[in-house]
């Protein structure tokens, strides 16, 4: 029998495995992942940004864990030789009506303890010469990284420190017993005293399999990207973001220089008819039916009808997508862009139609369920792992050990 079983081998599940091995010396730990590689879904399809934490409500888990996570992620990369670049980013206002929103965002950054600065349009162009704007915010602590490399190192450290790792292992059933749980999987049966659910796009389903109601349902949103052709990469030096709509949960299409020096533009945010639906044509009857029969989705859709229509237009019209990008860099033309990968965001939505705005960690008897961990979860992963572990009742048969991160 294992002391701890983690469902999900994305960046949060693997970080939680590391945190457990930091805290407990003799624990038997297993991580179960249904795909044939680590970080296959949200982590493997994200934009590779080390976020600063400027957007998040002061005092929220997202704000505190992202700020601390940004620091600990950089330290982790330095210790383990993982390439990263703290290149900074600019957030720019392109219309007069955005100036008050930019000011509010600037003040939020200060409240969150960040070293952000307001800069003029001329100062923005010193950083990003091709940007057209009225004014901006400089966020120096934002960076870029390959999170799949980070996840592989997490997995290596778990294995080195005695944890068990299983790929191609899908959990089909969770049976609660007096001593813990029995997990029926495609790779046999696993028994555990304590279960940690980090299943991302399927985290709500795993919670319900374990007889836990997270009071929310995952709604998948696909984010589609274009990539600048190599001869147009000079247009973007770092990261360029618009002022986000405070009434809409996504940041708007933006430019991101990746760690491999490519430049991605996007994403939009459209409803996906499949939880793992990376193509426009992807469809899953169960996933679709769950969305269409969930009252929380329809309440959410009613609040954001106009924005939803705009996102769908951008999805099917490259011209509309390019127009959004030209608000930031007028020189960008349709021929400069080629389609690239898409990602799917696992967004928890409550029954009343409200988005779960913060990380959602649900405690239950002999289990903890991470039921909402979209961006900035990758940046915050080391700190989320620690936060999850602090919610586990102290097992009397386990003793603490020194940090495997060397801090």
C-alpha positions in Angstrom: 0.0 0.0 0.0 1.2 3.5 -0.8 1.0 6.4 1.7 0.2 8.8 -1.1 -1.1 8.4 -4.6 -1.2 11.4 -7.0 -3.6 11.3 -10.0 -2.2 13.4 -12.8 1.4 13.8 -14.2 1.2 17.4 -15.2 3.3 20.1 -13.6 1.1 20.4 -10.5 0.9 16.7 -9.8 4.7 16.3 -10.2 5.4 19.3 -8.1 3.1 17.9 -5.4 5.0 14.6 -5.5 8.3 16.5 -4.9 6.8 18.4 -2.1 5.6 15.2 -0.4 9.1 13.8 -0.7 10.6 16.9 0.8 8.3 16.7 3.8 8.2 13.0 4.6 11.3 10.7 4.8 9.8 7.3 4.5 6.6 7.8 2.6 5.7 5.5 -0.3 4.5 7.8 -3.1 3.2 7.0 -6.6 2.2 9.3 -9.5 -0.3 8.0 -12.0 -0.5 9.5 -15.5 -2.9 8.3 -18.2 -0.8 9.5 -21.1 2.5 8.1 -22.4 4.5 11.2 -21.3 4.6 13.7 -18.5 3.0 17.2 -18.9 1.0 16.2 -22.0 -2.0 18.4 -21.7 -2.2 21.9 -20.1 1.4 22.1 -19.2 2.7 20.8 -22.5 0.5 23.2 -24.5 1.0 26.4 -22.6 2.9 29.5 -23.7 5.9 28.9 -21.5 5.7 32.2 -19.5 7.0 32.7 -16.0 4.3 35.0 -14.8 4.8 37.8 -12.3 1.4 37.8 -10.6 0.3 41.3 -11.6 -3.2 40.3 -12.7 -4.4 38.6 -9.6 -6.5 39.8 -6.7 -4.2 40.8 -3.8 -4.4 38.3 -1.0 -5.6 35.5 -3.3 -3.8 32.2 -3.7 -3.0 33.1 -7.3 -1.4 36.3 -6.3 0.7 35.0 -3.4 1.7 31.6 -5.0 2.5 33.2 -8.4 4.7 35.8 -6.8 6.6 33.2 -4.7 6.4 30.7 -7.5 8.2 33.0 -9.9 11.0 33.3 -7.5 11.2 29.6 -6.7 11.0 28.6 -10.3 14.0 30.7 -11.2 15.9 29.2 -8.3 15.0 25.7 -9.4 16.2 26.4 -12.9 19.4 27.8 -11.7 20.0 24.8 -9.5 19.2 22.2 -12.2 20.6 23.9 -15.3 17.2 24.5 -17.0 17.2 27.3 -19.6 15.1 30.4 -18.8 15.1 34.1 -19.6 13.7 36.8 -17.3 13.1 39.1 -20.3 10.2 41.2 -18.8 7.1 42.3 -20.6 5.1 45.3 -21.4 1.3 45.7 -21.0 0.0 48.5 -23.2 -3.1 50.7 -23.6 -4.0 51.3 -27.2 -7.2 53.3 -26.6 -8.1 56.2 -24.3 -10.7 54.1 -22.5 -8.0 51.6 -21.5 -5.9 54.2 -19.6 -8.0 53.9 -16.3 -7.8 50.1 -16.6 -4.0 50.3 -17.1 -3.8 52.5 -14.0 -5.8 50.0 -12.0 -3.6 47.2 -13.2 -0.5 49.2 -12.2 -1.8 49.7 -8.7 -2.7 46.1 -8.4 0.9 45.2 -9.3 2.2 47.5 -6.6 -0.3 45.9 -4.1 1.1 42.5 -5.0 4.6 43.7 -4.2 5.9 43.8 -7.7 8.5 46.2 -9.1 6.3 47.5 -11.9 6.7 50.9 -13.6 4.4 53.1 -15.7 6.0 54.1 -18.9 5.2 56.4 -21.8 4.5 55.4 -25.3 8.1 56.5 -26.2 9.5 54.4 -23.4 7.5 51.4 -24.6 9.0 51.8 -28.1 12.5 51.8 -26.6 11.7 48.3 -25.4 9.5 47.2 -28.3 10.1 49.5 -31.2 7.2 48.2 -33.3 4.4 48.7 -30.7 1.8 51.4 -31.2 0.3 52.5 -27.9 -0.7 55.4 -25.6 1.2 54.2 -22.5 2.2 51.0 -20.8 3.4 49.1 -17.8 6.9 47.5 -17.6 6.9 44.2 -15.7 10.5 43.2 -15.4 10.0 39.9 -13.5 8.2 38.1 -16.3 10.1 35.4 -18.1 10.0 32.5 -20.5 10.8 28.8 -20.1 10.1 25.3 -21.4 7.8 23.8 -18.8 8.1 20.3 -20.2 11.8 20.4 -19.4 10.9 21.5 -15.8 8.4 18.6 -15.5 10.9 16.0 -16.7 13.3 17.3 -14.0 10.5 17.1 -11.4 9.9 13.4 -12.5 13.6 12.6 -12.3 13.8 14.0 -8.8 10.8 12.0 -7.6 12.3 8.8 -8.9 15.7 9.6 -7.4 14.1 10.2 -4.1 12.2 6.9 -4.0 8.8 7.8 -5.6 7.1 5.5 -8.1 6.0 6.8 -11.5 3.6 5.2 -13.9 2.7 6.4 -17.3 -0.2 4.9 -19.4 -2.1 4.4 -16.2 -5.7 5.8 -16.4 -7.8 5.8 -13.2 -11.2 4.4 -14.0 -12.6 3.9 -10.5 -11.9 5.1 -6.9 -13.2 2.9 -4.1 -13.1 4.4 -0.6 -12.2 2.0 2.2 -11.7 2.4 5.9 -7.9 2.8 5.4 -7.9 5.0 2.3 -8.7 4.3 -1.4 -8.4 1.6 -4.0 -7.6 2.9 -7.5 -8.7 0.7 -10.3 -6.6 1.6 -13.4 -5.8 0.4 -16.9 -2.5 -0.7 -15.4 -3.8 -2.7 -12.4 -4.9 -1.8 -8.9 -3.2 0.7 -6.5 -4.0 1.0 -2.8 -3.3 4.3 -1.0 -3.8 5.7 2.4 -4.2 9.3 1.0 -5.2 10.5 -2.5 -4.2 13.7 -4.2 -6.2 14.6 -7.3 -4.2 16.8 -9.8 -6.0 15.6 -12.9 -6.4 19.0 -14.5 -9.0 18.8 -17.3 -10.6 15.8 -15.5 -10.1 16.9 -11.9 -13.8 17.4 -11.3 -14.6 13.9 -12.6 -11.8 12.4 -10.4 -13.2 14.2 -7.4 -16.7 12.8 -8.0 -15.3 9.3 -8.5 -13.9 9.8 -5.0 -17.3 10.8 -3.6 -16.3 14.5 -3.4 -18.4 17.3 -4.8 -16.1 20.2 -5.8 -19.2 22.5 -6.3 -17.9 23.3 -9.8 -17.5 21.8 -13.2 -14.6 22.0 -15.6 -15.5 23.9 -18.8 -12.7 23.5 -21.5 -11.7 26.6 -23.4 -9.4 26.2 -26.4 -6.7 28.8 -27.0 -5.5 29.0 -30.6 -2.2 30.5 -31.6 -0.4 31.7 -34.7 3.4 31.9 -35.0 5.4 34.7 -36.7 7.4 33.5 -39.6 11.1 33.5 -38.9 11.8 36.6 -41.0 9.3 38.6 -39.0 10.5 37.7 -35.5 12.3 41.0 -35.3 8.9 42.6 -34.6 8.9 41.3 -31.1 11.7 41.4 -28.6 10.1 40.2 -25.4 6.4 39.8 -24.4 3.7 42.3 -25.4 0.2 42.2 -23.8 -2.9 44.3 -24.1 -4.8 45.7 -21.2 -7.2 42.8 -20.2 -10.9 43.3 -20.1 -11.6 43.1 -16.3 -15.0 41.5 -17.0 -13.6 38.7 -19.1 -11.4 36.0 -17.6 -8.8 35.8 -20.4 -5.9 38.2 -21.1 -6.6 38.8 -24.8 -4.3 38.0 -27.8 -0.7 38.9 -27.2 2.8 38.3 -28.4 5.2 35.9 -26.6 8.8 35.3 -27.5 9.4 31.6 -26.7 12.6 30.2 -25.1 13.5 28.7 -28.6 13.3 32.2 -30.0 10.1 31.7 -32.0 7.3 34.2 -31.5 3.7 33.1 -30.8 0.7 35.3 -31.2 -2.6 34.5 -29.3 -4.4 32.9 -27.8 -8.1 33.5 -28.4 -10.5 31.7 -26.1 -13.3 29.5 -27.5 -15.4 26.8 -26.0 -14.0 23.4 -26.8 -16.5 20.5 -27.4 -13.9 18.1 -26.1 -11.9 18.4 -22.9 -8.8 17.5 -24.8 -9.9 19.2 -28.0 -6.9 20.8 -29.6 -8.5 21.1 -33.0 -11.6 23.0 -34.1 -13.1 19.7 -35.3 -12.5 17.8 -32.1 -15.7 16.5 -30.5 -16.6 14.2 -27.6 -20.2 13.4 -27.0 -19.8 13.0 -23.2 -17.9 16.2 -22.9 -20.3 18.1 -25.1 -23.3 16.8 -23.3 -21.9 17.7 -19.9 -21.4 21.3 -21.0 -24.8 21.7 -22.7 -26.7 20.3 -19.7 -24.8 22.3 -17.1 -26.7 25.3 -15.9 -23.6 27.1 -14.8 -22.3 27.2 -18.4 -25.4 28.8 -19.7 -25.3 31.4 -16.9 -21.7 32.1 -17.8 -22.5 32.3 -21.5 -25.3 34.8 -20.9 -22.9 37.1 -19.1 -20.3 37.1 -21.8 -22.3 36.7 -25.0 -20.6 39.5 -26.9 -17.1 38.5 -25.9 -17.8 34.9 -26.8 -19.0 35.8 -30.2 -15.9 37.9 -30.8 -13.7 35.0 -29.7 -15.5 32.6 -32.1 -15.1 35.0 -35.0 -11.4 35.2 -34.3 -11.2 31.4 -34.3 -12.7 31.1 -37.8 -11.4 34.3 -39.3 -7.7 34.9 -39.6 -8.4 38.5 -40.7 -10.2 39.2 -37.4 -7.4 37.6 -35.5 -4.8 39.7 -37.3 -6.8 42.9 -36.6 -6.6 42.2 -32.9 -2.8 41.8 -33.2 -2.5 45.0 -35.2 -3.9 46.9 -32.2 -0.5 46.2 -30.7 1.8 46.0 -33.7 0.2 47.6 -36.8 3.0 46.2 -39.1 1.8 42.6 -38.6 0.1 41.3 -41.7 -1.8 38.1 -42.4 1.0 36.6 -44.5 3.4 37.0 -41.5 1.6 34.4 -39.5 1.3 30.6 -39.7 -0.9 28.4 -37.5 0.8 26.6 -34.6 -0.3 24.5 -31.6 -3.4 25.2 -29.5 -4.0 24.6 -25.8 -7.0 23.9 -23.7 -7.6 25.6 -20.4 -9.4 23.7 -17.7 -11.6 26.4 -16.2 -13.8 25.6 -13.2 -17.3 27.2 -13.3 -19.7 27.2 -10.4 -23.3 26.3 -10.6 -24.3 30.0 -10.5 -22.2 30.7 -13.6 -19.4 32.4 -11.8 -15.8 31.5 -12.8 -13.7 30.0 -10.0 -11.2 32.9 -10.1 -8.6 31.5 -7.7 -6.9 28.1 -7.4 -9.4 25.7 -5.9 -8.1 23.1 -3.5 -10.8 20.9 -1.9 -10.1 18.9 1.2 -11.9 15.7 2.1 -11.3 12.7 4.3 -8.1 11.0 3.2 -7.9 13.1 0.0 -7.2 16.5 -1.4 -8.5 17.6 -4.8 -6.9 20.4 -6.9 -10.0 21.3 -8.9 -9.0 24.6 -10.5 -5.4 25.2 -11.5 -5.2 27.1 -14.8 -2.6 29.8 -15.5 -0.5 30.7 -13.6 -0.3 27.2 -12.2 2.9 26.3 -14.1 4.7 29.3 -12.7 3.3 28.6 -9.2 3.8 24.8 -9.3 6.4 24.5 -6.6 4.3 26.6 -4.3 1.1 24.9 -5.2 2.7 21.6 -4.3 3.7 22.9 -0.9 0.3 24.4 -0.3 -1.4 21.0 -1.1 0.9 19.2 1.3 0.1 21.6 4.1 -3.5 20.6 3.8 -2.7 17.0 4.5 -3.2 15.9 8.1 0.1 15.0 9.7 0.4 11.2 9.4 1.8 9.8 12.6 3.8 7.1 10.9 5.8 9.5 8.7 8.7 11.7 9.6 9.9 14.8 7.9 13.1 15.0 5.8 15.3 17.8 4.6 14.5 19.5 1.3 15.4 17.7 -1.8 15.6 21.1 -3.6 18.6 22.0 -1.4 17.0 25.1 0.0 
